[in-house]
């Protein structure tokens, strides 16, 4: 006990600093123990994979994929590319499936008042599962439904 009295008299800042350090250590331990660790049951990839297996999601993805194929085919027809080897070359050298080029071409036709060369408009199908009965049978057949 005498040691602490002597230490307090000679170096009071050291004693107060050590006391403050002990209080901070106790505070941080209480904070860490106060919040339980959260455990995730499923990873994000598992949830996405489970979501993608739902029938409505599978239908919408298949519909969008087939619509994209129809639009690319329409675009190539409008550009006058009818030879399959030319089509393959265009598809391999461009990002036509991921671009807006078919839509932009149709918009330019509308803006300029020009009818499409093939006489067909840009393909459009509403891919909402509740409107599945309004989708043309031929389109459903091509997309596997």
DAKARA-V199067 format. One record per residue. N is the residue number from 1. SS is DSSP state (@ for helix, = for strand, . for the rest). PHI is phi as a letter, one per 20 degrees, with the letter a starting at -180 (999 if undefined). Layout:
BEGIN
N|SS|PHI / N|SS|PHI
END
This chain:
BEGIN
1|.|999 / 2|@|f / 3|@|f / 4|@|f / 5|@|f / 6|@|f / 7|@|f / 8|@|f / 9|@|f / 10|@|e / 11|.|c / 12|@|f / 13|@|f / 14|@|f / 15|@|f / 16|@|f / 17|@|f / 18|@|f / 19|@|f / 20|@|f / 21|@|f / 22|@|f / 23|@|f / 24|@|f / 25|@|f / 26|@|f / 27|@|f / 28|@|f / 29|@|f / 30|@|f / 31|@|f / 32|@|f / 33|@|e / 34|@|f / 35|.|d / 36|.|f / 37|.|f / 38|.|e / 39|.|d / 40|.|e / 41|.|f / 42|.|c / 43|.|e / 44|@|f / 45|@|f / 46|@|f / 47|@|f / 48|@|f / 49|@|f / 50|@|f / 51|@|f / 52|@|f / 53|.|e / 54|.|f / 55|@|g / 56|@|f / 57|@|f / 58|@|f / 59|@|f / 60|@|f / 61|@|f / 62|@|f / 63|@|f / 64|@|f / 65|@|f / 66|@|f / 67|@|f / 68|@|f / 69|@|f / 70|@|f / 71|@|f / 72|@|f / 73|@|f / 74|@|f / 75|@|f / 76|@|f / 77|@|f / 78|@|f / 79|.|f / 80|.|n / 81|.|e / 82|.|d / 83|.|f / 84|@|f / 85|@|f / 86|@|f / 87|@|f / 88|@|f / 89|@|f / 90|@|f / 91|@|f / 92|@|f / 93|@|d / 94|.|c / 95|.|d / 96|@|f / 97|@|f / 98|@|e / 99|.|d / 100|.|e / 101|@|g / 102|@|f / 103|@|f / 104|@|f / 105|@|f / 106|@|f / 107|@|f / 108|@|f / 109|@|g / 110|@|f / 111|@|f / 112|@|e / 113|.|m / 114|.|e / 115|.|f / 116|.|g / 117|.|f / 118|.|e / 119|.|n / 120|.|d / 121|.|e / 122|.|g / 123|.|f / 124|.|b / 125|.|c / 126|.|f / 127|.|e / 128|.|f / 129|@|g / 130|@|f / 131|@|d / 132|@|f / 133|@|f / 134|@|e / 135|.|f / 136|.|g / 137|@|g / 138|@|f / 139|@|f / 140|@|f / 141|@|f / 142|@|f / 143|@|e / 144|.|n / 145|.|d
END
